Each structure stands twice: as structure tokens, then as C-alpha cells.
Amino acid sequence: MAGMAVSAAATTAAATYRRRPGLMAWLVLFPLIAWLVIFVIVPTIMLVVLSFGQQTGMGSITFTFTLEHYARAFSWTWLNVLWTSVKYALITTVICLVVGYPVAFFIGRAPASMRNILLTLVMIPFWTSFLIRTYSWITILSKEGLINGFLVSAQIIPEPITLLYTPFASVLGLVYNYLPFMILPIYTSVERLDNAMIEAAYDLGAGPVRAFSQVILPLTAPGLTAGALLVFVPSIAMFAITNLMGGGIPPTIGDVIYKQFTSGRAQPFGAALGTLLLLIFVVCLWVTRRQRED
């Protein structure tokens, strides 16, 4: 009993004792804190403040508290644009999940000597510029491009078809650029998968489908959730791909925000749209965190 009392007291003391970070710890964290303040917190505050301002002239803004821009953002026209962006992001996320999960599972269960090679193949697209990759797809999808040339020469189609500047091209560009962000988190979860759990499921009479749905899938759910978040969130705001490959038709929320700050000369309204988009990201993060806690 005395030993148990001493152990309980030691546990309580360890739980209540918190070592304060020293000077060296703050010096190590300083670059990260400075980066967050300069490039995240300050721009976010500026964006929110600007969203309540009023455009009074060419590049002139009066900082008055008005909800006019938020009321305009909730009109049917802009909600339809937001829905188009969410729809593109959802389709991109689902395709990346369907394609990326088997790839990540194969890499995670491959021999250790092959994993680095396979991961390198996944990361190869990041070795070149984003714009170069995008313009390469523009060349491939054009009417004089590789796909139409092959289909016409094989007599599958009588004449070139329109692939570029379509929703298909926009989704294809998003999937191509964000697929690695789905594969890598799932691969991390698959790599940690305990073979004993899978073997126990088979020993208890579970078939491949049941073992996957009740053992493998729940154990890899954290990587799946992280991958879905890493694909869905940036896909909503991405305007370069939808503009270059999709022609900006239909417009997405990222494209609209970009135009408000440039040719539209309506920076407060663009800031209001950006703030609403930021709130969507916060909600996505909150929902993901609640799911992990449950």
C-alpha cells in the first residue's frame, strides 16, 4: 500500500509539475513564431479589416465598419460561384482518394528497399515548376496536342475534340497537382500498420473485405483524413489551374477574389470573399479535429 501511495504521489507531482521553456527553447521557436506573425497573423488581420472598408476611388479605401460587402457575398450569384469551387474541390478530393489510396497502400506495404524509389516517383512532379507542369498539360490537351493527335490518327474520333478550357481540364489539373498530397499522408498511416492486427482479423474468420473495412481502413483513417484536408482546402481557392486550363469558365471563388484585387478594383469585396473562404477553412479544420477526438 505504501508503495502504491508513493507511486500515486509521484504521478501527481509529475502531472502538476511543468517545466518552463528556457531561453534556448524560445530562440529555437523564434523563427517559426516570427514567420507565423509576419506571413499569417498580420496578413489575416489586414484582410479582415479591409473587408469592412469602403472603396472611395481608384485604389483609395476608407476604413469604415460596413457589412455591405458581406451582404453582397451572400447573394445568389456569389454563392453559386462558391458552390462551383466547392464542387471542384470535392470531385478532386474523391478522385485523389480513389487513385491515391491504392498507390499509398502499395508503397507502404512494399519492401523497404523499394519504398524510397516509389516515393521518389511520386515526388517527381515537384521537381519542376508549377507553371511548367500546367502549361505542359495545356499543350497536351489542346486540339493540336498529343491526346487529340493520337485519337485522330487511331481513327477513334473523326476530328479533334475540345478538351482544354473545360471543367474536365480544370479537375484534371487539380488532381494532377494535388494527388501527392493525398498519397503521402496515407502512406505514413499504412507504413505504421501493425501486421498482427490484420493477421488476427483473418484468424478470427474475417475475409479480405471485412478485414479492410473494419481493421485496415480505421487504422489508416488519420492519414486519409489528413490527405483529404490537404487536397480539399487548397483546391477551393486555387485559381491558376482553373483559369489557365479551364479558361475561368465557370468562374471559381479564387478567380473572383483575384480579379477583385486587380482589374475589378474592389478590394474590400475581395477581402470579404477571402475572409469567408478563410472561415470555411477554419470550419474544415474544426470538423477534422472533432472527428479525430471522437
C-alpha positions in Angstrom: 0.0 0.0 0.0 2.8 2.3 0.9 4.5 1.7 -2.5 1.2 2.4 -4.3 0.8 5.6 -2.3 4.4 6.7 -3.2 3.7 5.9 -6.9 0.5 7.8 -6.9 2.2 10.8 -5.2 5.0 10.7 -7.8 2.5 10.6 -10.6 0.5 13.5 -9.2 3.7 15.5 -8.7 4.8 14.8 -12.3 1.4 15.8 -13.7 1.4 19.1 -11.7 5.0 19.9 -12.5 5.5 21.7 -15.7 9.0 22.7 -16.8 9.1 26.2 -18.2 10.8 26.6 -21.6 14.2 28.2 -21.2 15.9 30.8 -23.3 17.3 28.3 -25.8 13.8 26.9 -26.5 12.4 30.4 -27.2 15.4 31.1 -29.5 14.6 27.8 -31.4 10.9 28.7 -31.7 11.6 32.4 -32.6 11.9 31.9 -36.4 8.7 29.9 -36.5 6.8 32.5 -34.4 8.2 35.4 -36.4 7.1 33.6 -39.7 3.6 33.0 -38.4 3.2 36.6 -37.2 4.6 38.2 -40.3 3.1 36.0 -43.0 0.0 34.6 -41.4 -1.4 36.6 -38.5 -0.7 40.1 -39.8 -2.0 39.5 -43.4 -5.1 37.8 -41.9 -5.8 40.8 -39.7 -5.3 43.1 -42.7 -7.7 41.1 -44.8 -10.4 41.1 -42.2 -10.1 44.9 -41.5 -10.1 45.6 -45.3 -13.3 43.6 -45.7 -15.1 46.2 -43.6 -13.7 49.1 -45.6 -15.3 51.1 -48.4 -13.8 51.8 -51.8 -13.9 55.5 -52.4 -11.8 55.8 -55.5 -9.1 54.3 -57.7 -7.0 52.5 -55.0 -8.4 54.7 -52.3 -10.1 52.9 -49.3 -11.9 54.4 -46.3 -11.7 52.1 -43.3 -15.3 52.3 -42.0 -17.3 49.5 -40.5 -19.7 48.2 -43.0 -21.3 44.9 -43.7 -22.2 45.8 -47.3 -19.6 43.5 -48.8 -20.6 40.5 -46.8 -24.3 41.0 -47.7 -23.2 41.1 -51.3 -21.1 38.0 -50.9 -24.2 36.1 -49.7 -26.1 36.9 -52.9 -27.1 34.0 -55.1 -24.5 34.9 -57.8 -21.5 34.6 -55.4 -22.9 31.6 -53.6 -23.2 29.9 -56.9 -19.5 30.7 -57.6 -18.6 29.4 -54.2 -20.5 26.2 -54.8 -18.7 25.7 -58.1 -15.4 26.0 -56.2 -16.5 23.5 -53.5 -17.8 21.1 -56.2 -14.4 21.2 -58.0 -12.7 20.6 -54.7 -15.0 17.7 -53.7 -14.6 16.0 -57.1 -10.8 16.5 -56.9 -10.7 15.1 -53.4 -12.7 12.0 -54.3 -10.6 11.2 -57.3 -7.4 11.7 -55.4 -8.7 9.4 -52.7 -9.8 6.7 -55.1 -6.5 6.8 -57.0 -4.2 7.7 -54.2 -5.3 5.1 -51.5 -4.3 2.0 -53.6 -1.0 3.7 -54.5 -0.2 4.7 -51.0 -1.1 1.2 -49.7 1.1 -0.5 -52.3 4.0 1.8 -51.4 3.5 1.3 -47.7 3.4 -2.5 -48.0 6.3 -2.7 -50.5 9.7 -4.0 -49.4 11.8 -1.4 -47.6 14.3 -1.3 -50.3 11.7 -0.2 -52.9 9.8 2.4 -50.8 12.3 5.3 -51.3 12.3 4.7 -55.1 8.5 4.6 -55.2 8.2 7.7 -53.1 10.7 9.5 -55.4 8.5 8.7 -58.3 5.5 10.2 -56.5 7.5 13.4 -55.8 9.0 13.8 -59.3 6.3 16.3 -60.4 7.5 18.7 -57.6 11.0 18.8 -59.2 9.6 21.1 -61.9 7.9 24.5 -61.7 4.1 24.5 -61.1 3.7 26.7 -64.2 5.8 24.4 -66.4 3.6 21.5 -65.4 0.4 23.4 -66.0 1.5 24.7 -69.4 2.6 21.1 -70.3 -1.0 19.9 -69.8 -2.3 22.8 -71.8 -0.1 21.6 -74.7 -1.2 18.0 -74.2 -5.0 18.9 -74.1 -5.1 21.4 -76.9 -6.7 20.5 -80.3 -3.3 20.1 -81.8 -1.9 18.3 -78.7 -0.9 14.7 -78.0 -4.2 13.3 -77.0 -6.2 14.6 -79.9 -3.4 13.7 -82.3 -3.4 10.1 -81.1 -7.2 9.8 -81.2 -7.4 11.2 -84.7 -4.5 9.1 -86.0 -6.1 6.0 -84.5 -9.4 6.9 -86.1 -11.2 6.8 -82.8 -12.6 10.3 -83.5 -13.0 12.0 -86.9 -11.7 15.4 -85.8 -10.1 16.9 -82.7 -12.4 17.4 -79.7 -12.4 20.2 -77.1 -10.6 19.1 -74.0 -8.9 22.3 -73.0 -10.9 25.2 -71.3 -13.5 22.8 -69.9 -14.4 21.6 -66.4 -12.7 18.3 -67.2 -9.4 20.1 -67.8 -9.8 22.1 -64.5 -10.4 18.9 -62.5 -7.6 17.1 -64.3 -5.1 19.8 -63.4 -6.2 19.9 -59.8 -5.9 16.1 -59.4 -2.5 16.0 -61.1 -1.1 18.7 -58.8 -2.7 17.6 -55.5 -2.5 13.8 -55.8 0.8 13.6 -54.0 -0.7 15.4 -51.0 -3.2 12.6 -50.7 -0.7 9.8 -51.2 1.9 10.9 -48.7 -0.3 11.1 -45.5 -2.0 7.8 -46.3 1.4 6.2 -46.9 2.5 7.3 -43.5 -0.5 5.6 -41.9 -0.1 2.4 -44.0 3.6 2.2 -43.0 2.7 2.1 -39.3 0.0 -0.5 -39.9 0.5 -3.5 -37.5 0.5 -6.7 -39.4 -0.5 -8.6 -36.2 -3.9 -6.8 -36.3 -4.6 -7.9 -39.9 -3.5 -11.4 -39.1 -5.7 -11.5 -36.1 -8.7 -10.4 -38.2 -8.1 -13.3 -40.6 -7.6 -15.8 -37.8 -11.0 -14.7 -36.4 -12.6 -15.6 -39.7 -12.8 -12.2 -41.4 -12.5 -12.1 -45.2 -10.5 -9.6 -47.2 -13.4 -7.1 -47.5 -14.2 -7.3 -43.8 -10.6 -7.1 -42.7 -10.2 -4.0 -44.9 -13.4 -2.2 -43.8 -13.1 -3.0 -40.0 -9.3 -3.1 -39.5 -7.2 -1.6 -42.2 -9.5 1.4 -43.0 -10.0 2.5 -39.4 -6.2 2.3 -38.7 -5.4 4.3 -41.8 -8.2 6.8 -41.2 -5.9 9.6 -39.8 -3.8 9.6 -42.9 -6.9 9.5 -45.1 -8.4 12.5 -43.2 -5.2 14.5 -43.4 -4.8 13.8 -47.1 -8.4 14.8 -47.8 -7.9 18.0 -45.9 -4.6 18.8 -47.7 -6.4 18.3 -51.1 -9.8 19.8 -50.4 -8.8 23.1 -48.7 -6.3 24.4 -51.3 -8.4 23.1 -54.2 -11.2 25.5 -53.3 -9.0 28.6 -53.5 -6.8 27.5 -56.4 -7.4 29.9 -59.4 -4.3 29.5 -61.5 -5.2 25.9 -62.7 -8.9 26.7 -63.3 -8.0 29.9 -65.1 -5.2 28.5 -67.3 -6.7 25.1 -68.0 -10.4 25.7 -67.5 -10.4 29.2 -69.1 -12.1 30.6 -65.9 -15.5 29.2 -67.1 -17.3 28.7 -64.9 -15.5 31.2 -62.5 -14.3 29.9 -59.2 -14.0 31.8 -55.9 -10.3 32.1 -56.2 -10.5 33.6 -59.7 -13.1 36.1 -58.5 -11.0 37.2 -55.5 -8.0 37.6 -57.7 -10.0 39.9 -60.1 -11.4 42.0 -57.3 -7.9 42.9 -56.2 -6.6 43.5 -59.8 -8.9 44.5 -62.6 -12.1 44.7 -60.6 -10.7 47.5 -58.3 -13.0 46.2 -55.5 -10.5 45.3 -52.8 -12.9 45.4 -49.8 -15.3 43.0 -51.6 -12.4 40.7 -52.5 -11.3 40.8 -48.9 -14.8 39.9 -47.7 -14.8 36.9 -50.1 -11.4 35.9 -48.8 -12.5 36.2 -45.2 -15.5 33.9 -45.9 -13.1 31.5 -47.6 -10.9 31.6 -44.5 -13.9 30.8 -42.3 -14.6 27.7 -44.5 -11.0 26.5 -43.9 -11.4 27.0 -40.2 -14.6 25.0 -40.2 -12.9 22.2 -42.1 -10.1 22.1 -39.6 -12.5 22.1 -36.7 -14.6 19.3 -38.1 -11.5 17.3 -38.8 -10.2 17.8 -35.2 -13.6 16.8 -33.7 -13.6 13.6 -35.8 -10.1 12.7 -34.5 -11.1 13.3 -30.9 -14.2 11.1 -31.3 
